[in-house]
Amino acid sequence: MTIKKAVVSVAISLVMTLSSMPISANELSERLTDLLESHDLIQAAKQNIKSSEYQVGVERSGWFPELNVKLQGGLEDYQRNPGVDQTSDTYSATVSAKQLLWDFGALNAAIDKTQYGVSKASAELDKQRQYLMLAGLESEIDLYTATLRINFAKKSEQNIKNQTQLESARVDAGQGYATDLLQAKSQLASAEAKSIEAQGELIQAKNRYRAIFNSQKTTPVKRLDLPNIDAFIPLTLENSISQALDSQPDLVVSKANHDIAKADIIKVKKTEWMPKINLVLLYSYDDNPDGRDLNREQKNVGVDFNWNFNTGLKASKSVSAASHYANSVGDEYKNIKRQVIENTSNAWNQLQIAKRRAQSLSVQASITEEFLILARKERELGRRSLLDVLVAETSLLNAKSDTIAAESEIMKAKLNLLLQVAKLDLSLLNQ
């Protein structure tokens, strides 16, 4: 086998190993669909949307009439001097209605602000979905990769253990070298340490999976099948940044916050500076008013003009406070834009580096495999020591393990880039 053929063979086998996992792609889709419907963060975001929608209704109710009913009854005791003292039953009923005619845009401004709140809540839901999908897919990848890596580590440990036992038997028979046996034991200790490390990685991957999916089951999927993921990846860094500036989840939420703050300035201005004009209807009925044995009715229809002005310049200060807050949120939005550009650039570069690193590790694995084949043949001819073979076997298994990890990093880098350009959703699994 030539090195070129070995490179192709190892690269293909490792990529196929990574993409053929223990469950169907449909089950992966079902897992993530359930995650994106039932996770606490998703439920919290949905509740926030409902709350925001009800808040819009609260503000809109300001355009409906306000009805007030007041009933009073009891005894009234009148002491007159001069005159006759008197105690009499009395009661009264008052019904009034007030309809806002115009407030020069204050109420509409409040409604606009709450509608921006609904937009923000929806953006928060989309953000949580994308981040949760990233976390879910990454936990699937990490669990599968950790499972493969511990399998490689255990296989390496077992191979070295078998060789060490054979070498020990040769030494006992007087046919081997004690130095080779000691070197084999040293390699075995190193392999055992790698198995322990891999076991720790698997435990962490399982714990992360349980935390994300809220499930005690940690069976890795049989296939992480995202066949058309590359179709969603932007072709250039410039295109990635452009898409991210349009729709990156954190940026969309920050812009919604800025819109709310700007709407609040308009609301405060109109609420604090503008008067209110109301249509007022009133009907009242009094029985035995003022201790007199008679009934009294009152019917009023009128227009109420109400304008309050605080001499401490409360209105001006309220507007200034709202303006400075909006400026603060605007500065935060600008900063998040810079962070989005940075994160998108890093995600793009990380993907390119991960691809190059995986390619180099694949070449290393293929060369190591070619060397192991030759080393075993030379060992049979007595031209290679046991240590040479053990080192080659360990290097090959480690190289394959590293290549699997590198291929996983490519997938995770792609997912991270898709998050930055806001294209991380279940359609990746449905293609």
Helices and strands as residue ranges (DSSP letters): H 3-19, H 25-38, H 40-60, G 61-63, E 66-78, E 86-102, H 106-172, H 178-213, G 229-232, H 237-247, H 249-273, E 276-287, G 289-291, E 295-306, H 314-380, H 386-420, H 427-430
